[in-house]
Amino acid sequence: MADAYKTGRGLIKIRAKASVEEQSNGRERIVITEIPYMVSKANLLEKMADLVRDKRIEGISNIQDESGREGLRIVVDIKRDGVADVVLNQLYKFTPLETTFGANMIALVNGLPRQLDLKEILQHYIDHRHEVVKRRTEYEVQVAEDRAHILEGLKVALDNIDLVVSIIRGSADPASARMALMESPELSATRQVELSERQVGSPAPQAGLSERQAQAILAMTLQRLTGLERQKIENELNGLNREIERLRAILASREKRMEIVKAELLEVKEKYGDERRTEIVLSALEFNVEDLIAEEDMVITISHSGYIKRLPVSTYRAQHRGGRGVSGMQTKEEDFVEHLFVASTHSYILFLTDRGHCHWLKVHEIPRGSRVARGRPIINCVDMDPDHKVAEIVPVKEFDENRFLIQVTKNGLVKKTALSAYSRPRRGGIIAMNILDDDRLIEAVITDGDDHIIIASKNGQTVRFRESNLRPTGRSTQGVKGIRLASGDEVIGMVVVKSEGTLLTVCENGFGKRTPLEDYPVINRGGKGVINIKTTDRNGAVVSVKDMEKENEVMIVSQNGILIRLPMQDVSVIGRNTQGVKLIHLGEGDRVIDVARVVRQDDEGESEADKKESSEDEAVSVSEVSGQEADLNGQASELENR
């Protein structure tokens, strides 16, 4: 609508009238009481049902048509974990609950067609109304003067009735009588006196009676000779003279003409104006889904088979070191949780695949699930090649051209690219890094351009170098050597050093430690590095490295889906050439596969009642999942089988 008003051409969106109501059981529902013009209710209900059946809208549990004599009423019940405002926005997007009308404001201006904006249309309409008032007044003056002219002739005849009768009686026919009246000197003298007494108007072209006046005298009936009729003629003539004076004053003043235009518009408003039946609301073009979603941190988990979900960080309460943790995701026996990340609902997510492709998504667009639900296949969220796997997910608030994305591969290659280069991925993704067949993308981080980079290997080696040693390159490049690896070794992670805190190192058997970052010397890119942790049989290989502060917390997830949230103050700070302490108790055959950092919030701490519970009661089994969550898992299993 804004474009239509500004340029004369645009789209006007028409939306249904809907409200969100809360039911007694705590669930929400959407009540639709009006739908756009020319939209069929039956087709609308069918379209909504198709979207629910095809799972394009997943927050709806039921749709009912409760229309009756009172009017239209469509009720959409929302699932317990659904957000009514988000579902309503999806209905506006995918159904005729929102329709579009095109506006093309073309009008004839001085005989030529022109496209006008709102201001121009209003101005031309005002000018048109002014011209109408002017021409109408000119016409009314002309009509009044013509009538006054006739009345003046009749008044002259009545004032000289005896002379007029004698002229008519002495004439041979009407034509000669008309000429005699027009040429009579006595009547001409009376005419001159009448003209001199007038305040307004202009004198007749001739001194005597005009032809029209003479004809009107001949057509005058005898009843006009009565006193009453004579008085009527005089009163009418006086009234016409005052009206002519008023009309000529209007023609002489534009201000008076504009006052008439205003008064007539107000009359139209009073006669036809009524209460608005529609509402003018914020344009959909200016409306974002984020306006309906509270900004909060979400835990994003991805399984090895490619299932993804999100849920609030507060779902996992903090525990002490060595606890059993809680179930963070239900998986099949052959599946396991492979990636875990924490990001805001308003952030962008870059999905970087192991083959170097990049896909773009919003965090709030990721389906939200229960704590033990499997989630939804990633291929249903982004258009990703089935042979590719997500290697890294990077939250991005803004695609700042002064920030960079640094990527590292399994074979130790590292690449630096401006973050703005990833701001517009295509539907099928874009190339983020050119990766050879025997290599895989391991991790990606965002930097400011002047940071230090630490690359860690599976066998416990690390190299720290300045980011300035990396020259920014384009997206479709291979990168340069970041660390020189020994035979059988490979890169497992990368850290951007923001402050001289500590480096958390976690091994696959659940052991780890924190080491001051100052213990890692800065060397040139491409070196072998120094020892980070001893990878003994007890520890196993290194799984992840994170830069941590004392007030931070981490989430550690195992292959079997067990997740623990651990405060960093429970982890000892020790030197590089050590084995570390136990961070999580793992079952037989289980191993750590991923670690994520979480900033602890005051309201997410462990309550007194929680501290009294046994750590063994905190492990949640699949049998404790509610009926609704079990249904979600069943649907995920069915989709997996398909």
NUNU-671543 format. One line per field, with one value per residue (C-alpha): residue number from 1; residue in one letter; x, y, z. Coordinates in steps of 0.2 Angstrom, whole numbers, padded with zeros to 4 digits. Layout:
<sites>
i	(NUM; ...)
aa	(a; ...)
X	(X; ...)
Y	(Y; ...)
Z	(Z; ...)
</sites>
This chain:
<sites>
i	(1; 2; 3; 4; 5; 6; 7; 8; 9; 10; 11; 12; 13; 14; 15; 16; 17; 18; 19; 20; 21; 22; 23; 24; 25; 26; 27; 28; 29; 30; 31; 32; 33; 34; 35; 36; 37; 38; 39; 40; 41; 42; 43; 44; 45; 46; 47; 48; 49; 50; 51; 52; 53; 54; 55; 56; 57; 58; 59; 60; 61; 62; 63; 64; 65; 66; 67; 68; 69; 70; 71; 72; 73; 74; 75; 76; 77; 78; 79; 80; 81; 82; 83; 84; 85; 86; 87; 88; 89; 90; 91; 92; 93; 94; 95; 96; 97; 98; 99; 100; 101; 102; 103; 104; 105; 106; 107; 108; 109; 110; 111; 112; 113; 114; 115; 116; 117; 118; 119; 120; 121; 122; 123; 124; 125; 126; 127; 128; 129; 130; 131; 132; 133; 134; 135; 136; 137; 138; 139; 140; 141; 142; 143; 144; 145; 146; 147; 148; 149; 150; 151; 152; 153; 154; 155; 156; 157; 158; 159; 160; 161; 162; 163; 164; 165; 166; 167; 168; 169; 170; 171; 172; 173; 174; 175; 176; 177; 178; 179; 180; 181; 182; 183; 184; 185; 186; 187; 188; 189; 190; 191; 192; 193; 194; 195; 196; 197; 198; 199; 200; 201; 202; 203; 204; 205; 206; 207; 208; 209; 210; 211; 212; 213; 214; 215; 216; 217; 218; 219; 220; 221; 222; 223; 224; 225; 226; 227; 228; 229; 230; 231; 232; 233; 234; 235; 236; 237; 238; 239; 240; 241; 242; 243; 244; 245; 246; 247; 248; 249; 250; 251; 252; 253; 254; 255; 256; 257; 258; 259; 260; 261; 262; 263; 264; 265; 266; 267; 268; 269; 270; 271; 272; 273; 274; 275; 276; 277; 278; 279; 280; 281; 282; 283; 284; 285; 286; 287; 288; 289; 290; 291; 292; 293; 294; 295; 296; 297; 298; 299; 300; 301; 302; 303; 304; 305; 306; 307; 308; 309; 310; 311; 312; 313; 314; 315; 316; 317; 318; 319; 320; 321; 322; 323; 324; 325; 326; 327; 328; 329; 330; 331; 332; 333; 334; 335; 336; 337; 338; 339; 340; 341; 342; 343; 344; 345; 346; 347; 348; 349; 350; 351; 352; 353; 354; 355; 356; 357; 358; 359; 360; 361; 362; 363; 364; 365; 366; 367; 368; 369; 370; 371; 372; 373; 374; 375; 376; 377; 378; 379; 380; 381; 382; 383; 384; 385; 386; 387; 388; 389; 390; 391; 392; 393; 394; 395; 396; 397; 398; 399; 400; 401; 402; 403; 404; 405; 406; 407; 408; 409; 410; 411; 412; 413; 414; 415; 416; 417; 418; 419; 420; 421; 422; 423; 424; 425; 426; 427; 428; 429; 430; 431; 432; 433; 434; 435; 436; 437; 438; 439; 440; 441; 442; 443; 444; 445; 446; 447; 448; 449; 450; 451; 452; 453; 454; 455; 456; 457; 458; 459; 460; 461; 462; 463; 464; 465; 466; 467; 468; 469; 470; 471; 472; 473; 474; 475; 476; 477; 478; 479; 480; 481; 482; 483; 484; 485; 486; 487; 488; 489; 490; 491; 492; 493; 494; 495; 496; 497; 498; 499; 500; 501; 502; 503; 504; 505; 506; 507; 508; 509; 510; 511; 512; 513; 514; 515; 516; 517; 518; 519; 520; 521; 522; 523; 524; 525; 526; 527; 528; 529; 530; 531; 532; 533; 534; 535; 536; 537; 538; 539; 540; 541; 542; 543; 544; 545; 546; 547; 548; 549; 550; 551; 552; 553; 554; 555; 556; 557; 558; 559; 560; 561; 562; 563; 564; 565; 566; 567; 568; 569; 570; 571; 572; 573; 574; 575; 576; 577; 578; 579; 580; 581; 582; 583; 584; 585; 586; 587; 588; 589; 590; 591; 592; 593; 594; 595; 596; 597; 598; 599; 600; 601; 602; 603; 604; 605; 606; 607; 608; 609; 610; 611; 612; 613; 614; 615; 616; 617; 618; 619; 620; 621; 622; 623; 624; 625; 626; 627; 628; 629; 630; 631; 632; 633; 634; 635; 636; 637; 638; 639; 640; 641; 642)
aa	(m; a; d; a; y; k; t; g; r; g; l; i; k; i; r; a; k; a; s; v; e; e; q; s; n; g; r; e; r; i; v; i; t; e; i; p; y; m; v; s; k; a; n; l; l; e; k; m; a; d; l; v; r; d; k; r; i; e; g; i; s; n; i; q; d; e; s; g; r; e; g; l; r; i; v; v; d; i; k; r; d; g; v; a; d; v; v; l; n; q; l; y; k; f; t; p; l; e; t; t; f; g; a; n; m; i; a; l; v; n; g; l; p; r; q; l; d; l; k; e; i; l; q; h; y; i; d; h; r; h; e; v; v; k; r; r; t; e; y; e; v; q; v; a; e; d; r; a; h; i; l; e; g; l; k; v; a; l; d; n; i; d; l; v; v; s; i; i; r; g; s; a; d; p; a; s; a; r; m; a; l; m; e; s; p; e; l; s; a; t; r; q; v; e; l; s; e; r; q; v; g; s; p; a; p; q; a; g; l; s; e; r; q; a; q; a; i; l; a; m; t; l; q; r; l; t; g; l; e; r; q; k; i; e; n; e; l; n; g; l; n; r; e; i; e; r; l; r; a; i; l; a; s; r; e; k; r; m; e; i; v; k; a; e; l; l; e; v; k; e; k; y; g; d; e; r; r; t; e; i; v; l; s; a; l; e; f; n; v; e; d; l; i; a; e; e; d; m; v; i; t; i; s; h; s; g; y; i; k; r; l; p; v; s; t; y; r; a; q; h; r; g; g; r; g; v; s; g; m; q; t; k; e; e; d; f; v; e; h; l; f; v; a; s; t; h; s; y; i; l; f; l; t; d; r; g; h; c; h; w; l; k; v; h; e; i; p; r; g; s; r; v; a; r; g; r; p; i; i; n; c; v; d; m; d; p; d; h; k; v; a; e; i; v; p; v; k; e; f; d; e; n; r; f; l; i; q; v; t; k; n; g; l; v; k; k; t; a; l; s; a; y; s; r; p; r; r; g; g; i; i; a; m; n; i; l; d; d; d; r; l; i; e; a; v; i; t; d; g; d; d; h; i; i; i; a; s; k; n; g; q; t; v; r; f; r; e; s; n; l; r; p; t; g; r; s; t; q; g; v; k; g; i; r; l; a; s; g; d; e; v; i; g; m; v; v; v; k; s; e; g; t; l; l; t; v; c; e; n; g; f; g; k; r; t; p; l; e; d; y; p; v; i; n; r; g; g; k; g; v; i; n; i; k; t; t; d; r; n; g; a; v; v; s; v; k; d; m; e; k; e; n; e; v; m; i; v; s; q; n; g; i; l; i; r; l; p; m; q; d; v; s; v; i; g; r; n; t; q; g; v; k; l; i; h; l; g; e; g; d; r; v; i; d; v; a; r; v; v; r; q; d; d; e; g; e; s; e; a; d; k; k; e; s; s; e; d; e; a; v; s; v; s; e; v; s; g; q; e; a; d; l; n; g; q; a; s; e; l; e; n; r)
X	(0000; 0014; 0021; 0004; 0002; 0020; 0022; 0004; 0007; 0009; 0000; -0013; -0014; -0031; -0031; -0044; -0049; -0042; -0039; -0030; -0039; -0033; -0043; -0046; -0033; -0019; -0019; -0022; -0033; -0035; -0053; -0056; -0072; -0069; -0061; -0055; -0067; -0071; -0062; -0072; -0073; -0074; -0058; -0050; -0054; -0048; -0031; -0028; -0032; -0019; -0006; -0008; -0008; 0007; 0016; 0020; 0011; 0015; 0007; -0011; -0020; -0038; -0048; -0067; -0080; -0092; -0101; -0119; -0132; -0121; -0109; -0093; -0082; -0067; -0058; -0040; -0034; -0015; -0004; 0003; 0020; 0014; 0014; -0002; 0005; 0018; 0004; -0007; 0007; 0010; -0008; -0007; 0007; 0001; -0018; -0030; -0032; -0021; -0025; -0017; -0025; -0015; -0016; -0013; -0019; -0020; -0030; -0032; -0023; -0025; -0032; -0017; -0016; -0004; 0001; -0002; 0004; -0008; -0004; -0005; -0022; -0029; -0022; -0030; -0046; -0046; -0042; -0056; -0069; -0063; -0066; -0083; -0088; -0082; -0091; -0106; -0106; -0103; -0118; -0129; -0124; -0129; -0146; -0150; -0145; -0156; -0171; -0167; -0167; -0184; -0191; -0185; -0194; -0210; -0208; -0206; -0222; -0232; -0226; -0232; -0246; -0257; -0244; -0240; -0258; -0260; -0244; -0250; -0268; -0261; -0249; -0254; -0246; -0235; -0219; -0223; -0229; -0212; -0203; -0214; -0211; -0192; -0191; -0203; -0194; -0205; -0202; -0183; -0183; -0191; -0178; -0163; -0170; -0171; -0153; -0147; -0155; -0147; -0132; -0125; -0125; -0121; -0133; -0141; -0133; -0147; -0156; -0173; -0181; -0172; -0180; -0182; -0190; -0202; -0207; -0210; -0221; -0232; -0233; -0238; -0256; -0269; -0268; -0250; -0259; -0266; -0257; -0252; -0243; -0234; -0228; -0221; -0212; -0203; -0199; -0192; -0181; -0175; -0170; -0161; -0151; -0145; -0141; -0131; -0121; -0117; -0112; -0101; -0092; -0089; -0081; -0070; -0063; -0054; -0055; -0074; -0074; -0062; -0074; -0088; -0077; -0074; -0092; -0098; -0085; -0091; -0109; -0104; -0095; -0111; -0122; -0112; -0099; -0101; -0089; -0074; -0078; -0060; -0044; -0028; -0013; 0006; 0010; 0015; 0031; 0036; 0032; 0044; 0041; 0054; 0042; 0031; 0045; 0054; 0073; 0081; 0095; 0091; 0100; 0101; 0105; 0109; 0110; 0122; 0107; 0103; 0089; 0088; 0078; 0079; 0073; 0077; 0093; 0084; 0078; 0094; 0099; 0116; 0124; 0140; 0156; 0154; 0135; 0125; 0117; 0099; 0094; 0095; 0089; 0081; 0090; 0088; 0101; 0111; 0109; 0118; 0119; 0133; 0132; 0126; 0125; 0118; 0111; 0098; 0081; 0083; 0100; 0104; 0111; 0124; 0124; 0141; 0143; 0158; 0160; 0161; 0143; 0134; 0115; 0105; 0091; 0084; 0085; 0066; 0063; 0071; 0057; 0055; 0054; 0054; 0069; 0070; 0061; 0071; 0068; 0065; 0076; 0088; 0084; 0066; 0073; 0086; 0088; 0104; 0113; 0108; 0127; 0132; 0133; 0132; 0149; 0147; 0132; 0137; 0125; 0126; 0117; 0123; 0133; 0146; 0159; 0172; 0170; 0177; 0173; 0188; 0186; 0197; 0198; 0202; 0219; 0224; 0219; 0213; 0204; 0198; 0183; 0173; 0157; 0147; 0151; 0139; 0124; 0114; 0115; 0104; 0091; 0102; 0116; 0133; 0151; 0159; 0176; 0184; 0187; 0197; 0190; 0200; 0197; 0182; 0177; 0179; 0174; 0171; 0172; 0168; 0182; 0185; 0201; 0214; 0212; 0223; 0218; 0221; 0220; 0219; 0222; 0215; 0232; 0233; 0243; 0239; 0246; 0242; 0245; 0239; 0224; 0233; 0244; 0229; 0225; 0206; 0201; 0185; 0172; 0178; 0196; 0205; 0214; 0232; 0241; 0236; 0244; 0257; 0250; 0258; 0254; 0236; 0232; 0218; 0211; 0196; 0193; 0198; 0196; 0197; 0206; 0196; 0205; 0218; 0206; 0208; 0206; 0195; 0200; 0188; 0193; 0181; 0181; 0174; 0190; 0196; 0204; 0207; 0223; 0228; 0229; 0245; 0253; 0251; 0265; 0261; 0270; 0269; 0255; 0258; 0269; 0268; 0263; 0264; 0256; 0239; 0234; 0240; 0230; 0232; 0221; 0212; 0208; 0206; 0207; 0203; 0185; 0183; 0192; 0184; 0190; 0181; 0180; 0176; 0158; 0155; 0146; 0148; 0136; 0144; 0134; 0138; 0135; 0120; 0112; 0117; 0119; 0127; 0128; 0144; 0150; 0168; 0172; 0171; 0185; 0202; 0215; 0231; 0246; 0246; 0256; 0243; 0228; 0214; 0200; 0183; 0170; 0155; 0152; 0149; 0141; 0150; 0153; 0148; 0159; 0159; 0156; 0152; 0154; 0146; 0148; 0134; 0134; 0125; 0110; 0104; 0087; 0094; 0103; 0099; 0085; 0086; 0074; 0085; 0101; 0092; 0088; 0100; 0110; 0103; 0086; 0091; 0093; 0076; 0071; 0060; 0046; 0044; 0040; 0022; 0010; 0012; 0031; 0029; 0018; 0031; 0044; 0033; 0031; 0049; 0052; 0039; 0047; 0064; 0057; 0050)
Y	(0000; 0012; 0010; 0013; 0029; 0035; 0030; 0026; 0008; -0006; -0020; -0019; -0034; -0039; -0050; -0060; -0054; -0066; -0066; -0078; -0085; -0095; -0110; -0116; -0130; -0118; -0120; -0107; -0106; -0095; -0088; -0081; -0070; -0062; -0067; -0057; -0052; -0065; -0079; -0095; -0102; -0120; -0118; -0109; -0124; -0136; -0127; -0126; -0145; -0149; -0138; -0148; -0165; -0161; -0155; -0138; -0131; -0141; -0131; -0135; -0149; -0147; -0135; -0133; -0123; -0115; -0103; -0100; -0086; -0075; -0075; -0083; -0092; -0104; -0111; -0117; -0126; -0125; -0139; -0138; -0133; -0122; -0103; -0096; -0080; -0089; -0102; -0087; -0079; -0095; -0096; -0078; -0084; -0100; -0098; -0085; -0078; -0065; -0059; -0045; -0032; -0022; -0003; 0007; 0025; 0032; 0047; 0059; 0076; 0089; 0076; 0064; 0048; 0050; 0039; 0049; 0046; 0050; 0068; 0071; 0063; 0073; 0089; 0086; 0081; 0097; 0107; 0098; 0102; 0120; 0120; 0112; 0126; 0140; 0133; 0130; 0148; 0155; 0145; 0151; 0169; 0167; 0159; 0173; 0187; 0180; 0178; 0196; 0203; 0195; 0202; 0219; 0219; 0214; 0227; 0241; 0235; 0235; 0252; 0258; 0246; 0258; 0262; 0244; 0240; 0254; 0248; 0230; 0235; 0246; 0233; 0222; 0206; 0199; 0203; 0221; 0222; 0216; 0228; 0242; 0238; 0237; 0254; 0264; 0279; 0280; 0262; 0265; 0279; 0269; 0255; 0267; 0273; 0254; 0251; 0266; 0260; 0243; 0239; 0224; 0218; 0226; 0236; 0229; 0231; 0242; 0257; 0250; 0233; 0218; 0205; 0193; 0206; 0211; 0193; 0190; 0205; 0198; 0182; 0190; 0185; 0197; 0190; 0198; 0215; 0212; 0220; 0204; 0198; 0214; 0213; 0195; 0201; 0215; 0203; 0190; 0203; 0210; 0193; 0189; 0205; 0200; 0182; 0189; 0200; 0185; 0174; 0187; 0189; 0170; 0172; 0186; 0176; 0160; 0159; 0159; 0145; 0134; 0136; 0130; 0115; 0111; 0113; 0101; 0088; 0089; 0087; 0071; 0064; 0068; 0060; 0044; 0042; 0027; 0018; 0009; -0009; -0014; -0010; -0003; -0012; -0013; -0018; -0036; -0030; -0022; -0036; -0050; -0066; -0061; -0048; -0062; -0073; -0069; -0069; -0083; -0095; -0112; -0128; -0135; -0154; -0163; -0182; -0193; -0198; -0179; -0176; -0158; -0149; -0135; -0132; -0119; -0119; -0119; -0136; -0143; -0138; -0137; -0152; -0155; -0163; -0182; -0183; -0194; -0180; -0181; -0187; -0173; -0183; -0199; -0209; -0226; -0239; -0236; -0217; -0205; -0186; -0179; -0160; -0148; -0129; -0114; -0099; -0085; -0087; -0071; -0077; -0084; -0101; -0106; -0124; -0129; -0146; -0158; -0155; -0136; -0130; -0117; -0116; -0102; -0104; -0094; -0102; -0100; -0109; -0125; -0136; -0136; -0153; -0160; -0165; -0183; -0181; -0186; -0170; -0167; -0172; -0158; -0161; -0155; -0138; -0134; -0140; -0150; -0164; -0181; -0186; -0171; -0170; -0155; -0152; -0135; -0124; -0105; -0093; -0075; -0060; -0049; -0052; -0038; -0035; -0031; -0049; -0065; -0083; -0095; -0113; -0128; -0145; -0162; -0162; -0145; -0133; -0116; -0102; -0084; -0076; -0060; -0064; -0054; -0066; -0078; -0066; -0072; -0091; -0099; -0111; -0126; -0118; -0110; -0115; -0110; -0119; -0129; -0146; -0160; -0178; -0185; -0170; -0164; -0148; -0149; -0132; -0114; -0098; -0080; -0068; -0049; -0049; -0047; -0062; -0077; -0094; -0111; -0127; -0144; -0161; -0178; -0184; -0169; -0157; -0138; -0123; -0105; -0091; -0074; -0072; -0058; -0072; -0077; -0067; -0066; -0076; -0079; -0093; -0105; -0107; -0121; -0113; -0114; -0125; -0121; -0136; -0149; -0166; -0182; -0198; -0204; -0188; -0176; -0159; -0160; -0142; -0123; -0109; -0090; -0083; -0068; -0066; -0075; -0087; -0106; -0119; -0133; -0150; -0165; -0182; -0196; -0206; -0192; -0185; -0167; -0152; -0133; -0125; -0107; -0100; -0091; -0108; -0110; -0100; -0090; -0097; -0096; -0104; -0122; -0128; -0144; -0135; -0141; -0154; -0150; -0166; -0183; -0195; -0211; -0226; -0219; -0203; -0208; -0196; -0178; -0174; -0155; -0139; -0123; -0107; -0105; -0093; -0098; -0092; -0102; -0119; -0132; -0145; -0162; -0175; -0193; -0205; -0213; -0196; -0193; -0174; -0165; -0147; -0143; -0127; -0123; -0119; -0138; -0141; -0140; -0128; -0138; -0138; -0144; -0160; -0168; -0181; -0171; -0176; -0185; -0174; -0186; -0204; -0214; -0231; -0246; -0243; -0225; -0210; -0191; -0184; -0166; -0151; -0134; -0118; -0110; -0094; -0098; -0087; -0083; -0091; -0107; -0113; -0128; -0126; -0133; -0147; -0152; -0153; -0166; -0177; -0191; -0189; -0206; -0200; -0187; -0199; -0199; -0215; -0216; -0223; -0207; -0197; -0190; -0197; -0182; -0183; -0202; -0198; -0186; -0199; -0211; -0199; -0196; -0215; -0217; -0203; -0212; -0228; -0219)
Z	(0000; 0004; -0014; -0021; -0012; -0015; -0034; -0040; -0042; -0029; -0020; -0006; 0005; 0012; 0028; 0037; 0054; 0067; 0086; 0098; 0112; 0127; 0132; 0150; 0148; 0144; 0125; 0112; 0097; 0083; 0079; 0062; 0060; 0043; 0027; 0012; -0001; -0015; -0004; -0003; 0014; 0008; -0002; 0012; 0024; 0011; 0009; 0028; 0029; 0015; 0024; 0040; 0031; 0021; 0038; 0030; 0046; 0061; 0075; 0072; 0080; 0074; 0062; 0065; 0055; 0068; 0057; 0059; 0059; 0070; 0056; 0050; 0063; 0060; 0075; 0073; 0089; 0092; 0099; 0116; 0111; 0096; 0095; 0089; 0082; 0072; 0066; 0061; 0051; 0042; 0038; 0031; 0020; 0013; 0012; 0005; 0023; 0015; -0003; -0014; -0025; -0037; -0037; -0053; -0051; -0068; -0072; -0087; -0083; -0096; -0108; -0106; -0095; -0080; -0066; -0050; -0032; -0018; -0015; -0034; -0035; -0020; -0028; -0045; -0037; -0027; -0043; -0052; -0038; -0039; -0058; -0055; -0043; -0054; -0070; -0060; -0053; -0070; -0077; -0062; -0065; -0084; -0079; -0066; -0078; -0092; -0080; -0073; -0091; -0095; -0078; -0082; -0099; -0090; -0077; -0090; -0099; -0083; -0079; -0097; -0099; -0108; -0121; -0123; -0127; -0139; -0148; -0149; -0155; -0169; -0176; -0190; -0184; -0170; -0179; -0182; -0164; -0158; -0168; -0163; -0144; -0147; -0156; -0144; -0137; -0122; -0117; -0121; -0109; -0095; -0099; -0097; -0080; -0074; -0079; -0070; -0054; -0055; -0043; -0053; -0070; -0086; -0098; -0112; -0129; -0135; -0127; -0129; -0126; -0133; -0144; -0130; -0119; -0132; -0136; -0117; -0116; -0131; -0122; -0106; -0100; -0094; -0076; -0075; -0074; -0057; -0042; -0034; -0050; -0052; -0035; -0038; -0053; -0043; -0028; -0040; -0049; -0033; -0027; -0043; -0042; -0025; -0031; -0046; -0034; -0023; -0037; -0045; -0028; -0028; -0045; -0040; -0025; -0025; -0006; -0007; -0020; -0009; 0006; -0005; -0010; 0008; 0013; -0001; 0004; 0022; 0016; 0007; 0022; 0033; 0020; 0016; 0029; 0041; 0053; 0045; 0042; 0039; 0049; 0043; 0051; 0049; 0031; 0030; 0020; 0037; 0047; 0053; 0061; 0074; 0080; 0087; 0094; 0110; 0109; 0119; 0118; 0110; 0110; 0092; 0091; 0075; 0075; 0064; 0053; 0050; 0062; 0069; 0083; 0095; 0113; 0126; 0135; 0152; 0148; 0155; 0173; 0179; 0187; 0196; 0188; 0186; 0185; 0174; 0164; 0156; 0139; 0126; 0111; 0108; 0094; 0086; 0090; 0074; 0076; 0088; 0092; 0082; 0084; 0097; 0096; 0106; 0097; 0098; 0090; 0080; 0073; 0056; 0055; 0042; 0038; 0032; 0025; 0025; 0007; 0008; 0004; 0014; 0017; 0026; 0039; 0054; 0071; 0074; 0058; 0065; 0072; 0091; 0099; 0117; 0126; 0120; 0103; 0088; 0078; 0060; 0045; 0039; 0021; 0025; 0032; 0019; 0001; 0004; -0006; 0002; 0000; 0011; 0030; 0041; 0047; 0057; 0061; 0063; 0071; 0063; 0069; 0055; 0039; 0043; 0029; 0042; 0050; 0043; 0042; 0045; 0040; 0044; 0036; 0043; 0033; 0042; 0028; 0034; 0024; 0028; 0019; 0022; 0031; 0019; 0005; 0013; 0015; 0000; -0002; -0016; -0013; -0016; -0006; -0012; -0011; 0005; 0002; -0011; -0003; -0011; -0012; 0003; 0014; 0025; 0033; 0052; 0059; 0055; 0066; 0065; 0068; 0068; 0058; 0072; 0083; 0087; 0080; 0088; 0078; 0088; 0082; 0087; 0094; 0106; 0096; 0094; 0084; 0088; 0075; 0071; 0060; 0051; 0044; 0034; 0018; 0014; -0001; -0010; -0007; -0020; -0014; -0006; 0008; 0015; 0027; 0045; 0054; 0049; 0055; 0059; 0050; 0056; 0064; 0059; 0064; 0077; 0081; 0080; 0093; 0091; 0106; 0112; 0129; 0139; 0147; 0147; 0133; 0138; 0130; 0130; 0125; 0119; 0135; 0145; 0152; 0150; 0157; 0156; 0152; 0152; 0134; 0139; 0139; 0120; 0111; 0096; 0081; 0062; 0053; 0046; 0060; 0070; 0086; 0104; 0115; 0122; 0131; 0133; 0122; 0133; 0132; 0147; 0139; 0121; 0106; 0108; 0103; 0105; 0111; 0117; 0125; 0142; 0156; 0174; 0173; 0158; 0157; 0144; 0137; 0133; 0123; 0120; 0106; 0115; 0117; 0135; 0138; 0154; 0158; 0167; 0176; 0172; 0190; 0193; 0180; 0186; 0177; 0174; 0162; 0144; 0146; 0157; 0156; 0164; 0175; 0172; 0166; 0162; 0167; 0152; 0150; 0142; 0124; 0124; 0120; 0119; 0102; 0104; 0116; 0116; 0127; 0137; 0147; 0163; 0167; 0185; 0183; 0175; 0191; 0200; 0213; 0231; 0227; 0212; 0223; 0234; 0219; 0216; 0200; 0195; 0195; 0182; 0167; 0158; 0149; 0133; 0143; 0153; 0137; 0136; 0124; 0112; 0112; 0108; 0093; 0087; 0088; 0079; 0065; 0064; 0063; 0049; 0039; 0042; 0035; 0019)
</sites>
